[in-house]
Amino acid sequence: MSPAGRRFQAVGRNEGFVCAVCGAVVPPLANGSCRNHCPACLHSLHVDVMPGDRASDCGGVLVPVAAERSGKKGWVIVHRCERCGEVRRNKAALDDPAWPDDHDRLVELVAGGPGPGGRPGSRGW
């Protein structure tokens, strides 16, 4: 646990990026937290050790494989890294006023929708 009693603290940058999977130009989160996945396709890159620190050497694509409801965080997207296999959980940004996460894609993940070979919703993680 961190000194503030939270398991994770955003320690890095809240910056926009171009999604490596779908090419969307993604703005920073409006609330100042660190955006760590594309709101259009929900993919991410394995670049953080702690949220926002950009300290991971992996750099693999984090594929959204499921979504879970958390009492504290709301909806959480479960990602699996295509390169190293690590499973990460990231809070969904459904309330971002600039560009919220795609609700339909999140529902697909919850429902276990289409997606062979570990793709979104396949539960192949």
PAVEX-978948 format. One line per field, with one value per atom (N, C-alpha, C, O): x, y, z; chain; residue in three letters; atom name. Coordinates in Angstrom, 3 decimals. Atoms other than C-alpha are relative to their C-alpha. Example, Ala and Ser with C-alpha at 12.3 -4.5 7.8 and 13.67 -1.06 7.14 Angstrom:
<recs>
X <- (0.890;12.300;0.900;1.936;-0.820;13.670;-0.770;-0.261);
Y <- (-1.190;-4.500;1.200;1.181;-1.190;-1.060;1.090;2.198);
Z <- (0.000;7.800;0.000;0.665;-0.060;7.140;0.730;0.899);
chain <- (A;A;A;A;A;A;A;A);
res <- (ALA;ALA;ALA;ALA;SER;SER;SER;SER);
atom <- (N;CA;C;O;N;CA;C;O);
</recs>
This chain:
<recs>
X <- (0.841;0.000;0.872;1.952;-0.722;1.125;-0.192;-1.065;0.139;1.587;-1.391;-1.836;1.339;-1.833;-1.057;-2.238;0.935;-3.420;-0.706;-1.596;0.587;-4.328;0.956;2.172;-0.845;-3.069;0.723;1.907;-0.605;-2.461;-0.217;-1.280;0.125;-1.807;0.568;1.630;-0.517;-1.427;1.189;1.051;-1.216;2.139;0.595;1.621;-0.600;2.705;-0.780;-1.353;0.541;1.380;-1.411;-1.754;1.309;-2.144;0.133;-0.026;-0.248;-1.469;-0.782;-1.105;0.685;-3.235;0.940;2.153;-0.799;-2.064;-0.795;-2.004;0.648;-2.821;-0.050;0.982;0.158;-4.222;0.778;0.624;-0.815;-1.794;-0.833;-0.358;0.840;-4.707;-0.972;-1.035;1.031;-7.472;0.329;-0.380;-0.422;-5.658;-0.746;-0.510;0.738;-8.041;0.965;1.928;-0.776;-6.566;-0.713;-1.797;0.625;-7.284;0.497;1.702;-0.413;-7.292;0.254;-0.178;-0.160;-6.181;-1.367;-2.331;1.240;-8.866;-0.268;0.652;0.367;-10.738;0.135;0.334;-0.046;-10.663;1.424;1.603;-1.381;-6.845;0.642;1.855;-0.552;-6.426;0.762;0.649;-0.780;-4.129;-0.818;-1.228;0.716;-5.899;0.951;2.094;-0.879;-4.549;-0.559;-0.012;0.530;-6.722;-0.801;-1.230;0.746;-8.461;-1.502;-2.018;1.430;-12.096;-0.810;-1.962;0.708;-13.039;0.071;-0.964;-0.155;-11.607;0.330;0.327;-0.305;-10.692;1.354;1.664;-1.339;-7.193;0.942;0.648;-0.999;-4.134;1.374;1.490;-1.364;-0.365;0.570;0.297;-0.619;1.607;1.239;2.374;-1.078;3.668;0.180;1.182;-0.065;2.959;0.289;-0.149;-0.109;4.103;-1.059;-1.870;1.040;2.032;-0.734;-0.129;0.752;-0.749;0.690;0.980;-0.560;0.751;1.497;2.020;-1.450;4.428;0.809;1.967;-0.654;5.316;1.344;2.305;-1.247;7.960;0.137;1.165;-0.103;7.195;0.839;0.738;-0.815;9.667;-0.716;-0.205;0.683;7.102;-0.461;0.006;0.508;5.229;-0.991;-1.379;0.955;2.854;-1.390;-1.691;1.391;-0.772;-0.796;-0.755;0.896;-3.195;-1.383;-2.017;1.274;-6.305;-1.097;-0.935;1.105;-9.624;-0.645;-1.114;0.525;-10.815;-1.252;-1.965;1.187;-13.528;-0.243;0.588;0.308;-15.217;-0.672;-1.446;0.525;-16.102;-0.557;-0.139;0.543;-18.122;0.722;0.779;-0.694;-16.158;-0.757;-1.138;0.731;-17.863;0.651;-0.042;-0.718;-15.165;0.242;0.148;-0.419;-14.198;-1.076;-0.883;0.998;-17.365;0.405;0.801;-0.380;-16.674;1.503;2.146;-1.426;-13.195;0.193;-0.449;-0.323;-11.792;1.187;2.210;-1.090;-9.655;0.742;0.149;-0.851;-6.758;1.002;1.445;-1.084;-4.323;1.018;0.664;-1.068;-0.970;0.300;0.546;-0.305;-0.392;1.460;1.783;-1.431;3.374;0.407;1.025;-0.505;3.939;-1.063;-0.730;1.077;0.518;-0.499;-1.437;0.444;0.172;-1.454;-1.876;1.389;-3.427;-0.044;0.466;0.107;-4.194;-1.464;-2.243;1.352;-7.377;0.071;0.845;0.007;-8.140;-1.417;-2.345;1.305;-11.023;-0.516;0.203;0.637;-13.417;-0.256;-0.527;0.217;-13.799;-1.333;-1.372;1.327;-17.538;-0.531;-1.470;0.499;-17.980;0.883;0.677;-0.862;-15.260;-0.815;-1.380;0.820;-16.969;0.566;-0.193;-0.608;-14.482;-0.238;-0.624;0.187;-14.684;-0.101;0.914;0.158;-16.156;0.285;0.215;-0.203;-15.351;-1.268;-2.381;1.107;-17.534;-0.829;-0.389;0.873;-20.438;-0.356;-0.399;0.353;-21.404;1.134;0.887;-1.165;-17.866;0.110;0.442;-0.042;-17.995;-1.069;-0.811;1.085;-21.333;0.396;0.113;-0.489;-19.792;0.927;0.844;-0.933;-17.047;-0.726;-0.396;0.769;-19.525;-0.764;-0.848;0.815;-21.660;0.832;0.291;-0.816;-18.686;-0.266;-0.331;0.347;-19.456;1.045;1.952;-0.864;-17.666;1.468;1.801;-1.420;-13.932;0.855;1.183;-0.811;-11.887;1.427;1.935;-1.432;-8.394;0.399;1.439;-0.378;-8.427;-0.383;-0.018;0.467;-9.998;-1.136;-1.660;0.995;-12.512;-1.231;-1.848;1.202;-15.274;0.124;-0.842;-0.097;-13.913;0.214;0.063;-0.307;-13.045;1.186;1.373;-1.154;-9.911;1.238;2.349;-1.141;-7.694;0.253;1.177);
Y <- (-1.196;0.000;1.240;1.260;-1.260;3.500;0.735;0.368;-0.747;6.003;0.583;0.736;-0.579;7.488;-1.075;-0.754;1.079;4.046;-0.514;-1.359;0.467;3.562;-0.971;-0.784;0.982;0.575;0.612;0.354;-0.633;2.634;1.494;1.961;-1.441;6.303;0.384;-0.095;-0.495;8.038;0.889;1.915;-0.749;9.284;0.632;1.309;-0.430;10.131;1.063;1.973;-1.015;12.069;-0.325;-1.482;0.111;12.671;0.661;1.875;-0.555;13.076;-0.761;-1.936;0.634;12.361;-0.922;-0.894;0.928;9.695;-0.436;-0.220;0.623;8.026;-1.498;-2.114;1.415;4.527;-0.843;-0.682;0.872;1.912;-1.081;-1.726;1.056;-0.431;0.554;0.044;-0.501;1.669;1.362;1.822;-1.274;4.958;1.223;2.327;-1.144;7.153;0.977;0.568;-1.042;10.463;0.257;0.839;0.026;10.253;1.162;1.295;-1.118;13.385;-0.475;-1.565;0.329;13.392;-0.031;0.546;0.000;12.693;1.400;2.089;-1.344;15.849;0.158;1.272;-0.104;15.005;0.028;0.115;-0.072;15.033;-1.336;-1.396;1.331;11.296;-0.428;0.230;0.468;9.338;-0.944;-2.013;0.882;7.910;-1.120;-0.868;1.123;4.421;-0.954;-2.039;0.840;3.012;0.862;1.964;-0.700;4.064;-0.078;-1.169;0.041;5.072;-0.610;-0.995;0.559;3.809;-1.525;-2.187;1.456;0.261;-0.668;-1.895;0.439;-0.054;-0.703;-1.212;0.567;-1.362;0.992;2.181;-0.818;-0.077;-0.526;-1.518;0.501;-0.437;-0.267;0.471;0.359;-2.104;0.881;0.453;-0.967;0.978;0.415;1.046;-0.403;1.453;-1.178;-2.300;0.913;-0.365;0.429;-0.378;-0.631;1.967;0.964;1.486;-0.852;4.030;1.335;2.119;-1.264;6.859;0.140;1.171;-0.184;6.174;-0.267;0.142;0.322;4.917;-0.709;-0.476;0.649;2.684;-1.447;-2.071;1.380;-0.700;-0.081;0.777;0.239;-2.042;-0.890;-1.083;0.955;-4.434;0.648;0.269;-0.675;-2.147;-0.793;-0.347;0.814;-4.928;0.607;1.520;-0.448;-4.381;-0.691;-1.914;0.522;-4.789;-0.126;0.872;0.302;-6.452;-0.057;-0.740;0.112;-5.912;-1.377;-1.755;1.363;-9.397;-0.177;-1.169;0.094;-8.724;1.354;2.258;-1.174;-6.074;-0.488;-1.445;0.382;-6.267;1.234;2.358;-1.084;-4.163;-0.013;-1.042;-0.145;-2.893;1.012;2.074;-0.905;-1.299;1.354;2.365;-1.258;1.351;0.746;1.973;-0.635;2.017;0.057;0.714;0.097;1.326;-1.109;-2.190;1.005;-0.535;-0.019;1.026;0.214;-1.970;-0.887;-1.929;0.778;-3.210;-0.891;-0.421;0.952;-6.343;-0.140;-0.474;0.102;-6.325;-1.136;-1.411;0.995;-9.109;0.440;0.750;-0.419;-8.226;-1.105;-2.253;0.967;-9.923;-0.429;-1.527;0.311;-9.832;-0.859;-1.910;0.696;-10.936;-0.770;-1.531;0.734;-12.255;0.602;0.073;-0.605;-9.969;0.453;0.956;-0.449;-9.250;1.261;1.288;-1.297;-5.654;0.408;0.057;-0.528;-3.987;1.517;2.118;-1.450;-0.400;0.533;0.002;-0.628;1.798;0.543;1.232;-0.547;2.570;1.496;1.944;-1.449;6.266;0.332;1.013;-0.205;6.324;1.408;1.834;-1.335;9.790;1.128;2.289;-1.050;11.648;0.877;0.364;-0.862;14.714;0.186;0.438;-0.189;14.969;-1.213;-1.053;1.220;11.329;-1.193;-1.794;1.161;8.630;-1.301;-1.358;1.324;4.973;-0.443;-0.086;0.502;3.250;-0.982;-2.092;0.799;1.902;-1.338;-2.363;1.243;-0.675;-1.014;-2.207;0.907;-2.137;-0.574;-1.747;0.472;-2.347;-1.065;-2.075;0.986;-4.175;-1.315;-2.388;1.214;-6.630;-0.791;-2.017;0.681;-7.390;-0.662;-1.785;0.553;-7.921;-1.242;-2.231;1.101;-10.202;-1.146;-2.204;1.042;-12.186;-0.121;-1.226;-0.057;-11.108;-0.609;-1.297;0.657;-12.126;0.374;1.454;-0.292;-12.340;-1.224;-1.520;1.209;-15.505;0.307;1.404;-0.088;-16.084;1.070;1.706;-0.978;-13.821;1.415;2.345;-1.333;-10.879;0.409;-0.424;-0.508;-8.709;-0.886;-1.273;0.746;-10.644;-1.493;-2.199;1.441;-14.105;-0.824;-2.046;0.689;-14.963;-0.946;-1.857;0.858;-16.545;0.474;0.329;-0.525;-14.995;-0.860;-0.596);
Z <- (0.000;0.000;0.000;0.591;0.028;-0.677;1.321;2.107;-1.238;2.136;0.190;1.327;-0.123;1.386;0.226;0.363;-0.245;1.900;-1.244;-1.146;1.245;-1.753;-0.662;-0.612;0.664;-3.700;-1.197;-1.411;1.171;-6.850;0.068;0.477;0.144;-7.321;-1.351;-1.750;1.269;-10.632;0.305;0.971;-0.301;-10.511;-1.237;-1.165;1.253;-14.116;-0.723;-0.124;0.898;-17.027;-0.462;-0.705;0.619;-18.223;-1.357;-1.489;1.325;-21.915;-1.047;-0.871;1.113;-25.161;-0.758;-0.552;0.801;-27.598;-1.220;-1.298;1.151;-30.912;0.287;0.557;-0.314;-30.368;-1.004;-2.215;0.838;-31.698;-0.681;-1.616;0.567;-32.491;-1.039;-2.158;0.932;-34.102;-0.604;-1.499;0.563;-34.798;0.501;0.011;-0.546;-32.782;0.667;1.315;-0.681;-31.599;1.325;1.356;-1.313;-27.873;0.854;1.067;-0.858;-25.665;1.434;1.811;-1.424;-22.008;0.684;0.181;-0.770;-19.419;0.531;0.971;-0.452;-18.475;1.513;1.998;-1.460;-14.743;0.559;1.773;-0.455;-14.595;0.325;0.526;-0.228;-13.985;-1.253;-2.288;1.148;-16.320;-0.869;-0.418;0.926;-19.361;-0.400;-0.783;0.307;-19.975;-1.041;-1.238;1.076;-22.765;-0.961;-0.620;1.044;-25.962;0.303;0.546;-0.271;-25.397;-1.151;-0.949;1.155;-28.892;-0.018;-0.091;0.113;-28.957;1.337;1.432;-1.364;-25.232;0.141;1.219;-0.094;-26.049;0.703;0.825;-0.671;-24.228;-0.389;-1.109;0.154;-24.291;1.370;2.316;-1.275;-21.531;0.212;0.002;-0.189;-20.709;1.455;1.791;-1.406;-16.972;0.913;0.662;-1.130;-13.865;1.021;1.476;-0.811;-11.691;-0.934;-1.870;0.921;-13.311;-0.292;0.611;0.445;-15.334;0.050;-0.373;-0.165;-14.613;-1.267;-1.346;1.273;-18.136;0.218;-0.516;-0.392;-16.496;-0.462;-0.195;0.455;-18.099;-1.267;-2.145;1.187;-20.642;-1.016;-2.119;0.870;-22.186;-1.303;-2.377;1.186;-24.595;-0.821;-1.901;0.742;-25.680;-0.027;0.742;0.079;-26.671;1.096;1.233;-1.024;-23.763;-0.633;-0.974;0.648;-25.193;1.064;2.075;-0.962;-23.379;-0.122;-1.196;0.038;-22.441;0.851;0.701;-0.861;-19.843;0.649;0.566;-0.810;-17.746;1.276;1.265;-1.306;-14.067;0.694;0.416;-0.811;-11.685;1.337;2.011;-1.273;-8.697;0.844;0.353;-0.876;-5.719;0.154;0.272;-0.196;-5.369;-1.305;-1.339;1.245;-8.984;-1.073;-2.096;1.063;-10.920;-0.963;-0.527;0.987;-14.178;-0.197;-0.299;0.180;-14.607;-1.230;-1.365;1.199;-17.922;0.322;0.821;-0.215;-17.673;-1.323;-2.349;1.191;-20.150;0.190;1.305;-0.001;-21.066;-1.042;-2.179;0.902;-22.610;-1.008;-0.640;1.058;-25.962;0.019;-0.434;0.000;-25.437;1.203;1.037;-1.195;-21.829;0.774;1.682;-0.650;-20.751;1.305;1.901;-1.257;-17.736;-0.118;-1.159;-0.057;-16.721;0.856;1.976;-0.687;-15.725;0.049;-0.838;-0.140;-14.516;-0.009;0.734;0.147;-15.532;0.126;-0.484;-0.193;-14.430;-1.331;-2.054;1.195;-17.264;0.203;1.317;-0.050;-18.084;-0.665;-1.690;0.583;-18.747;0.230;-0.444;-0.346;-17.229;-0.537;-0.182;0.536;-19.146;-0.953;-1.919;0.856;-20.701;-1.412;-2.347;1.324;-23.602;-0.898;-2.056;0.787;-24.773;0.943;1.295;-0.886;-22.534;-0.739;-1.967;0.585;-23.109;-0.729;-0.344;0.812;-25.704;0.830;1.129;-0.851;-23.660;-0.649;0.031;0.696;-26.315;0.053;0.223;-0.089;-26.317;1.412;1.587;-1.381;-22.516;0.230;0.885;-0.127;-22.689;-0.673;-0.141;0.673;-25.209;0.911;0.985;-0.902;-22.704;1.157;1.539;-1.118;-19.870;-0.453;0.276;0.517;-22.053;-0.564;-0.885;0.602;-23.344;-1.479;-2.018;1.421;-26.906;-0.905;-0.437;0.986;-30.104;0.145;0.633;-0.024;-30.354;0.229;1.378;-0.161;-31.008;0.414;0.182;-0.289;-29.694;0.991;0.824;-1.007;-26.658;-0.355;0.364;0.372;-28.464;0.925;1.665;-0.931;-26.638;0.118;-0.875;-0.295;-24.990;-0.122;0.170;0.266;-25.795;1.263;1.243;-1.268;-22.182;-0.156;0.650;0.244;-23.619;0.741;0.232;-0.741;-20.970;1.183;1.952);
chain <- (A;A;A;A;A;A;A;A;A;A;A;A;A;A;A;A;A;A;A;A;A;A;A;A;A;A;A;A;A;A;A;A;A;A;A;A;A;A;A;A;A;A;A;A;A;A;A;A;A;A;A;A;A;A;A;A;A;A;A;A;A;A;A;A;A;A;A;A;A;A;A;A;A;A;A;A;A;A;A;A;A;A;A;A;A;A;A;A;A;A;A;A;A;A;A;A;A;A;A;A;A;A;A;A;A;A;A;A;A;A;A;A;A;A;A;A;A;A;A;A;A;A;A;A;A;A;A;A;A;A;A;A;A;A;A;A;A;A;A;A;A;A;A;A;A;A;A;A;A;A;A;A;A;A;A;A;A;A;A;A;A;A;A;A;A;A;A;A;A;A;A;A;A;A;A;A;A;A;A;A;A;A;A;A;A;A;A;A;A;A;A;A;A;A;A;A;A;A;A;A;A;A;A;A;A;A;A;A;A;A;A;A;A;A;A;A;A;A;A;A;A;A;A;A;A;A;A;A;A;A;A;A;A;A;A;A;A;A;A;A;A;A;A;A;A;A;A;A;A;A;A;A;A;A;A;A;A;A;A;A;A;A;A;A;A;A;A;A;A;A;A;A;A;A;A;A;A;A;A;A;A;A;A;A;A;A;A;A;A;A;A;A;A;A;A;A;A;A;A;A;A;A;A;A;A;A;A;A;A;A;A;A;A;A;A;A;A;A;A;A;A;A;A;A;A;A;A;A;A;A;A;A;A;A;A;A;A;A;A;A;A;A;A;A;A;A;A;A;A;A;A;A;A;A;A;A;A;A;A;A;A;A;A;A;A;A;A;A;A;A;A;A;A;A;A;A;A;A;A;A;A;A;A;A;A;A;A;A;A;A;A;A;A;A;A;A;A;A;A;A;A;A;A;A;A;A;A;A;A;A;A;A;A;A;A;A;A;A;A;A;A;A;A;A;A;A;A;A;A;A;A;A;A;A;A;A;A;A;A;A;A;A;A;A;A;A;A;A;A;A;A;A;A;A;A;A;A;A;A;A;A;A;A;A;A;A;A;A;A;A;A;A;A;A;A;A;A;A;A;A;A;A;A;A;A;A;A;A;A;A;A;A;A;A;A;A;A;A;A;A);
res <- (MET;MET;MET;MET;SER;SER;SER;SER;PRO;PRO;PRO;PRO;ALA;ALA;ALA;ALA;GLY;GLY;GLY;GLY;ARG;ARG;ARG;ARG;ARG;ARG;ARG;ARG;PHE;PHE;PHE;PHE;GLN;GLN;GLN;GLN;ALA;ALA;ALA;ALA;VAL;VAL;VAL;VAL;GLY;GLY;GLY;GLY;ARG;ARG;ARG;ARG;ASN;ASN;ASN;ASN;GLU;GLU;GLU;GLU;GLY;GLY;GLY;GLY;PHE;PHE;PHE;PHE;VAL;VAL;VAL;VAL;CYS;CYS;CYS;CYS;ALA;ALA;ALA;ALA;VAL;VAL;VAL;VAL;CYS;CYS;CYS;CYS;GLY;GLY;GLY;GLY;ALA;ALA;ALA;ALA;VAL;VAL;VAL;VAL;VAL;VAL;VAL;VAL;PRO;PRO;PRO;PRO;PRO;PRO;PRO;PRO;LEU;LEU;LEU;LEU;ALA;ALA;ALA;ALA;ASN;ASN;ASN;ASN;GLY;GLY;GLY;GLY;SER;SER;SER;SER;CYS;CYS;CYS;CYS;ARG;ARG;ARG;ARG;ASN;ASN;ASN;ASN;HIS;HIS;HIS;HIS;CYS;CYS;CYS;CYS;PRO;PRO;PRO;PRO;ALA;ALA;ALA;ALA;CYS;CYS;CYS;CYS;LEU;LEU;LEU;LEU;HIS;HIS;HIS;HIS;SER;SER;SER;SER;LEU;LEU;LEU;LEU;HIS;HIS;HIS;HIS;VAL;VAL;VAL;VAL;ASP;ASP;ASP;ASP;VAL;VAL;VAL;VAL;MET;MET;MET;MET;PRO;PRO;PRO;PRO;GLY;GLY;GLY;GLY;ASP;ASP;ASP;ASP;ARG;ARG;ARG;ARG;ALA;ALA;ALA;ALA;SER;SER;SER;SER;ASP;ASP;ASP;ASP;CYS;CYS;CYS;CYS;GLY;GLY;GLY;GLY;GLY;GLY;GLY;GLY;VAL;VAL;VAL;VAL;LEU;LEU;LEU;LEU;VAL;VAL;VAL;VAL;PRO;PRO;PRO;PRO;VAL;VAL;VAL;VAL;ALA;ALA;ALA;ALA;ALA;ALA;ALA;ALA;GLU;GLU;GLU;GLU;ARG;ARG;ARG;ARG;SER;SER;SER;SER;GLY;GLY;GLY;GLY;LYS;LYS;LYS;LYS;LYS;LYS;LYS;LYS;GLY;GLY;GLY;GLY;TRP;TRP;TRP;TRP;VAL;VAL;VAL;VAL;ILE;ILE;ILE;ILE;VAL;VAL;VAL;VAL;HIS;HIS;HIS;HIS;ARG;ARG;ARG;ARG;CYS;CYS;CYS;CYS;GLU;GLU;GLU;GLU;ARG;ARG;ARG;ARG;CYS;CYS;CYS;CYS;GLY;GLY;GLY;GLY;GLU;GLU;GLU;GLU;VAL;VAL;VAL;VAL;ARG;ARG;ARG;ARG;ARG;ARG;ARG;ARG;ASN;ASN;ASN;ASN;LYS;LYS;LYS;LYS;ALA;ALA;ALA;ALA;ALA;ALA;ALA;ALA;LEU;LEU;LEU;LEU;ASP;ASP;ASP;ASP;ASP;ASP;ASP;ASP;PRO;PRO;PRO;PRO;ALA;ALA;ALA;ALA;TRP;TRP;TRP;TRP;PRO;PRO;PRO;PRO;ASP;ASP;ASP;ASP;ASP;ASP;ASP;ASP;HIS;HIS;HIS;HIS;ASP;ASP;ASP;ASP;ARG;ARG;ARG;ARG;LEU;LEU;LEU;LEU;VAL;VAL;VAL;VAL;GLU;GLU;GLU;GLU;LEU;LEU;LEU;LEU;VAL;VAL;VAL;VAL;ALA;ALA;ALA;ALA;GLY;GLY;GLY;GLY;GLY;GLY;GLY;GLY;PRO;PRO;PRO;PRO;GLY;GLY;GLY;GLY;PRO;PRO;PRO;PRO;GLY;GLY;GLY;GLY;GLY;GLY;GLY;GLY;ARG;ARG;ARG;ARG;PRO;PRO;PRO;PRO;GLY;GLY;GLY;GLY;SER;SER;SER;SER;ARG;ARG;ARG;ARG;GLY;GLY;GLY;GLY;TRP;TRP;TRP;TRP);
atom <- (N;CA;C;O;N;CA;C;O;N;CA;C;O;N;CA;C;O;N;CA;C;O;N;CA;C;O;N;CA;C;O;N;CA;C;O;N;CA;C;O;N;CA;C;O;N;CA;C;O;N;CA;C;O;N;CA;C;O;N;CA;C;O;N;CA;C;O;N;CA;C;O;N;CA;C;O;N;CA;C;O;N;CA;C;O;N;CA;C;O;N;CA;C;O;N;CA;C;O;N;CA;C;O;N;CA;C;O;N;CA;C;O;N;CA;C;O;N;CA;C;O;N;CA;C;O;N;CA;C;O;N;CA;C;O;N;CA;C;O;N;CA;C;O;N;CA;C;O;N;CA;C;O;N;CA;C;O;N;CA;C;O;N;CA;C;O;N;CA;C;O;N;CA;C;O;N;CA;C;O;N;CA;C;O;N;CA;C;O;N;CA;C;O;N;CA;C;O;N;CA;C;O;N;CA;C;O;N;CA;C;O;N;CA;C;O;N;CA;C;O;N;CA;C;O;N;CA;C;O;N;CA;C;O;N;CA;C;O;N;CA;C;O;N;CA;C;O;N;CA;C;O;N;CA;C;O;N;CA;C;O;N;CA;C;O;N;CA;C;O;N;CA;C;O;N;CA;C;O;N;CA;C;O;N;CA;C;O;N;CA;C;O;N;CA;C;O;N;CA;C;O;N;CA;C;O;N;CA;C;O;N;CA;C;O;N;CA;C;O;N;CA;C;O;N;CA;C;O;N;CA;C;O;N;CA;C;O;N;CA;C;O;N;CA;C;O;N;CA;C;O;N;CA;C;O;N;CA;C;O;N;CA;C;O;N;CA;C;O;N;CA;C;O;N;CA;C;O;N;CA;C;O;N;CA;C;O;N;CA;C;O;N;CA;C;O;N;CA;C;O;N;CA;C;O;N;CA;C;O;N;CA;C;O;N;CA;C;O;N;CA;C;O;N;CA;C;O;N;CA;C;O;N;CA;C;O;N;CA;C;O;N;CA;C;O;N;CA;C;O;N;CA;C;O;N;CA;C;O;N;CA;C;O;N;CA;C;O;N;CA;C;O;N;CA;C;O;N;CA;C;O;N;CA;C;O;N;CA;C;O;N;CA;C;O;N;CA;C;O;N;CA;C;O;N;CA;C;O;N;CA;C;O;N;CA;C;O;N;CA;C;O;N;CA;C;O;N;CA;C;O;N;CA;C;O;N;CA;C;O;N;CA;C;O;N;CA;C;O;N;CA;C;O;N;CA;C;O;N;CA;C;O);
</recs>
